[in-house]
Amino acid sequence: MVDIIGGGILGLSLAYELLKRGTPVRVWERASTLGGLMGRTRFPELGGMECDRYYHAILSSDRTLMNLFDELGLRSRLRYTATKMGFYHDGAIYPMSTPLEFLRFPPLRMIDRLRLAYTILACRQIKDWRRLEQLPVAEWLTRLSGERTVRHVWAPLLRAKFDGDFSQVPATYIWSRLVRTTDTRTKGGSQELMCYLPNGYQELIDALAEAIRQRGGQIELNATIDTIKVEDGRVSGLVVNGHEIPADHVVITAQTPIARRLLPPEAAAVSARWGQLDGFLGIVCMLVVLRRRLTPYYTLNITDERIPFTGVIETTNLIDPQHVGGYHLVYLPKYVAADSRFARMPDDELRQVFLGYLRQMFPDLRDDDIAAIRIGRERYVEPIHPIGATDLIPPITTDIHGLFLANTGQIYPQLTNGESVCAFARSVAEQIQPIVTRHPPAAALSLA
């Protein structure tokens, strides 16, 4: 038996992959619902309309996800859309969806545009990312794209993504991003193909949960893990909602700072090892439900440093508005360090501040265009991997027999998304299944 702490997409995917390999599992989720960051939010004031709490995309090139959809019978549910992208720069919006629009981007000279195109092509040719891991992203981009392009395009985007400080960000970040996103282009590069499930990632979450239960796996909701019990260098149990339960093999899928809190004093050395690289950015994200379309773009990147959002993500330019009650969904994300003023800002103040900036961008936005607003906050979202820190990434196995760590902080150099998470879950299952098989599990028990 493998006990998996966390019922998000990583924990559920891992449980499913282990069950496919004949290993029994039990999933523990603190919340009353599954899915974690990929869960849904409900609007009673809009007739019970539901949508994703945060924005998530599925790319047509996501091979692991596509295989998973096939296995779970979801492939026929996918809908494909050619999306558009724009840039908000110096108070104006510029389309950037086609090569011609790219060549017309006013802030850059022709030589800058050509060098930017060269940067994208150069990324596609790089197969060994390890040398990039030692290079500061700004230095690497300046070498490829030129100082002007970095100043007008890359630096503002990086500053927004990393809450102002990207000095320790390695070149692998942009390399991974460009390789993944350019994979979605149709032949000729004129369109960006993305896809979605009509009810969002919740369909995948529900399908995984059903498959887990059908294969004999257990899922326990409202289950708070107080601590992991360790005796003689081995996992011996879990304390769940104040009750001790026998356990032999435990995988923690929570982010590293949370995972460390679950360790007992006997695992101090493991905690110290994990603590060598446990930095995460958080996020505040305001979801604005509109009665009309705001832009034609799925992603509106922002290089105007007067605007604090990372971007304006209008997901109903990907998904059909009919799936969300005919409304239009606009997400305004802001990645934040723990000490950011936006992280500490009360919801009412954040709402007014973000709406003020949104109206600065779109002066014709009226109060009666807005049907509802939700503000989401998460403390640990984006793993921080500084330059040259690959060797500090915690391994999946530990010195405590039966204790494993598998979270998004170990996914590198890929970006954290549905594709990379599900691929990582499969890799983790392949690594720990032989270890578990060599040591028979204790009898499975559930919470009463």
N, C-alpha and C positions, 0 to 999 in steps of 0.2 A: 504493500500500500504506500502510495506517495501522497502526502498532504500538501496541497498547494494553497498558499496564503495569497489571496487576491483574486477577485472574480471579474477583472477587466479582460480586455481582448487578449492580453498576453497569457493570463492565468487560464482562461478558457481554451485558448488554442493549444497550450501546453498539455492540459488535461486530455483534450481530444487526441493529440498526437501520441501520448503515452498509452491511452486506451487502445489505439490502433495497433500498438506494439505488444498488447497483452498485459500491460501493467495497470492494476486497479488504482483508482485515484479518488481523492476527496477534496473538494474545493471549499475554502472558507472565505466568505465575503462579509465584510463589516456592515455594508449598507443593506437596505431592504430590496434592492434591485441589482441586477448584473450590468456590467458594461463599463463602469468607471467613467473616464473622460469621453468615451464614445456613447454614453447613454443619451436619453431624451429628456426634454423639458416640455411641460404641458401648460397651456394657456386656457384656464377655465373661462376667462373673460372673452375669449374668441371662440366659444362653442366647443372647447376641449381640444382645439388644434394642438398637435404635437410636432416637434421638430428636434433636430440634433442640438444638444446643449452648446456644442462648439462645432466649428466647421471641419469637415473631413472630406477628402476627395479620394476617389479610386481612379488610378490611371489605367489606360488601355494596355500599358506595358507591364502591369503588376502581375508577374507570372505566378508567384506563390498564391496570391489571392485568387487568381483565376482558377488554379487547380483546386483550391479549397472550395470555391463556389461550385465547381463541377461535382466534387465529392458530396457536398451537402444539398445538391439539387437547386442551387440558387442562380446558376449561370443564365437561365432563361429570364430571370427577373431583372437583369441588368439593362439599363437604358444608356445609350451613348449620345454624347453631345459634343459638338465642335464649339469650344469656348473661346472667348476673347480676353485679351489682357490689355491694360492701359497703364499709363504713368501719370501721376499728379506731380507736376514740377513747377515751382515758382508761380503758383496760383492758377495754373491751367492744366487741362487734361489732354493727354496725347495718346492716340491708339498705338499699340505696339504688338499687333497680332499677326502681321504679315511682313515679309522681307521689305516690301516697299515702304510700309509705315516705319519700319525700323530705320531705313535709310533717310527718312524725312525728319527724324527726331531732332528738333531745333537746338536743344542745349549742346549737342555734339557737332563738331566739324566732320567733314567727310572722312578725314584720316582717323578720327576718333571712332566713328561708326565702323570703319573697316577693322580697326584693332579690336573693337568689342566683338565683332563677328569672328575674328581670329581667335579670341579668347574662348568662345564657345566651341569652335572646331578643335582647338588644342586640348580642351578638357576631354573631348570624345576620344582622343588618341592616347590619353594617359591610362595605362593599365595598372601600374604599380603606384599606389597612393602613398606609400610609406615615406618617400622623400618629401612629399608635400606636407606631411605631418610635422616636419621640422621648420616650415617656413611660415612667417606671419602672413596672414591673408592679404593685408594691405600691400605689403612689399611684393608679393607674388602677382597680385592684380595690377599693380603699377607697372611691373615689368612687361606684362602681356598687353594690358589695355591702355596704358598711358595715364599720366597724372590727371589730366582733365576729366577723363572718363571715371576714374576713381572718385574724384571730387564731386562730380555731378550725379553719378549713378550709384557706384558701389558703396562709398562711404556712408551716404545717408541711409541706404538700405541696411547696412551692417549696424549702424548706430541705433536704428530703430529696433532691430532684432535682438541686440545684446544690451539694451538699456543704456546706451551711451558709450560703453567701453568694449571695443573689439580688439584691443592691443594684443591680447593673448590668444586670439582665435587663429587656428592654423588654416592653411590654404585648403585643407581637405573639406572644409565646410562648403565653400562655393563649388568646388569640384563635384562633390556628391550631389549638390542641388542641381547643377547644370546637367549632369549626366542623366539624372532621373527625369527632369522635366522635359528635356529634349527628346527623350524616348517616346513621349506622347504625340509627337508631331507626325502628321500623315506624310506619305511619300511626297517629297517636294518641299516640305516644311511650311506649307501655307496654312494649315489648320492644326489646332491642338485638340486631340480627342481625349475626353475624360468620360467617366461613366459613374452611375450611381444606382443604388437600390431605392425603390420608391419610398420605403419607410426607413431609409438611412442604414447606418451600421447596426441598428437594432435588429434588423432581419438576420444579420450574420450572428449577432450575439444570441438571439433566440434559437437559431438553427444549431449553433454549437452546444448550447445548453441541452437541447432536445437530444442531440447525438450522444452527448456525454451520459445522460440518464438512460438512454436506450442501450448503451453498452455496459451498463451497470455502475457507472460512476455516481458519486454522491455530490450534491451541491447544498451547502448550508448557508443560508442568508442570516442577517442580523447576528453575525458571529464575530465578536471582537476577540482577537488574539491578544492575550495579556502578556504572555512570554513563552519562549521555547524552553523546554526542560532538557538539560544536558547532564549526563552522568558518565564518568569514566571515559570522557572524550567522545561520547556518542549521543545522538539525539535519543531521548527516552520518552518524550511526550510534549503535549501542548497544553497550555492553560487557556481555555476558551470560555469567555463570560464567567470567569471565576472558577471553572471546573477543570480538573486535570484529566486529560485524555491520552491514552497511550499512542505513541507515534514512533516510527523508525526512520522515516525519510521525509524531510520537509524542504519544500522549495518556496522561498520568499520572492514574490514578484513585485512587492511594493518598492518604491524608490528608496535608494540607499539610506538617506537620513532616517526614514521611517523604519526600514529593516533593522537598522542598528539598535533602535529602541526595543526591539523584540528579543534581543540577545540577553542571556543571563550573565552574571559575573564570570562564570566558567568559560565564556566565549570572548573574553576581553581581547585576546590576541586577534581573533577574527574581526571584531569590531574595529580595532585599530587599523587592520589591513584595509577594510572597506572604507575607513575614514580618510585614506590617502587621496581618494578622488570621489567626493560625494556632493559636488556642487551642482545646483540646479537653478535655473531661472523659473520664476512663477509667471502667471498670466492674469491679467484682468481683461475681460472681454464683454463688451456691451452688444447685445443682440437687439437690433431695432427691427420690429415687424412693421412693414409699410403697406399701405393700400395701393401703392403704385410702384412701378419700376424706378430705380434711382439712376442706374447707368446700364450700358449694354455689356459691361465687363464682369467676368467671374472674379478676377483679381485686379484691383486697382492699386498698383505699387505706389508708395509715397516717397518721393525724394525731396519734398519740401519740409525742411527741418522745423518749420513753425507748427506742423501738425504732429501730435504725439503718437498716433496710431501706427502700427506696423504696416497696415494696409486697410483697404476697404474691400471686404469679401462679400459679394452678393451671390449667395449660393443658388438663388432662384434663376440665375442665368446659366446654371448647370442643371438643377433639378426642375421639373415642371411645377409651376406654382399650384397646379391642381392638387398636388400631393400634400400641400400645407394650407388647405382651405382657400386657395386663390390669393394668398398674401405673398409679399415679397420680403425675403430675409436678407438683412445686411448685418454682418458681423464686423465689429471694430475691435481688433485685438491689440493689446499692448503688453509685450513681454517685460517683466519687471524683476529687478533684484529685490532682495528682502527689505532693503532700506529705501526703496523708491517711494516718492511721495504718492504715486498712483496706487501702490500696493497698500498704503495706509489710509487712503482717502475713503471716507464713508460713501455708501452707495448713492445717497441723494446728491452729494457734491459731485461725485464722479459722473453721474447722469447729466448734470447741468454742464459740467466742463466738456464732456465728450460731445454732447449735443451742440454746444457752442462751436467747437471745432468742425463738426459735420456741417453746420450751417455756414461756416466760413468757406468751406469747400463747395457747398451747394446752396447758394442764397435763396433759391426758389423752394426749398423744403419748408412746408407749412406744418403747423401743429396738427391739423386734421389729416395730414398724410400718415401720421404715426398712429398705429393701432395698439401697439404694446411695446414694452421694453423689459428686458431681463439683463441682469448683470451677473456674470459668472466669475469666480475667483478660484485659482488653484495655486498652491504654494510651490509644488514641485512638478514642472512640466518639461522643460528643455534641459537635457543634461549638458553640463559645461565640460568640454575637453580642451584644456589649455595646450599650447604648443609643446610637443615632445613628451606628452603625458600618457602615451599609449600603454607603457609598461605598468602604469598605476591602475589601469582598469581592473577591477576585482575579477578573479576567475570565477567560474560557475561553481566549482568544488571548493571545499574548505578543509581545514585541519580537523574539524569536528565531523566524525563519520555520520553520514546521513543528512548533513546540512548543506543546502545549495542556495545560491543567489542567482536570480534570473530577472533582470529588470532593464529598462530602457537605457540606463547609464552604461550598459555593456554593449549596446549596439553602436558600432563604430567601424568604419567612417560613414556608414549609411546614415541618412537622416531618420528621425523617429516618425514613423507613419504606419498605417495599417499593413502595408506590404512588408516593411522591414521587421515589424513586430511579429507577424505570423511566420516569416522565414526564420527569425531567431528562435521562436518557440519550437519549431521543427528541429533546429540544430540542437537545442537544449535537450529535447526528448531523446535524440540519437546518442547524446553523450551520457546522460544519466541512466538510461534504461538498462545498460549492461551492469552498472554498479548496483542498481536496485535488485536486479535478477539474482545476483550472487549472494544476496542477503535476504532471506524470506521475511516478509512483513509481519507485524503484529496483527491481531484480529481487529477488523474495522469496527469502530463505534461511532454513533451519531449522537448529536445533542438531543436530549429528550424534548 
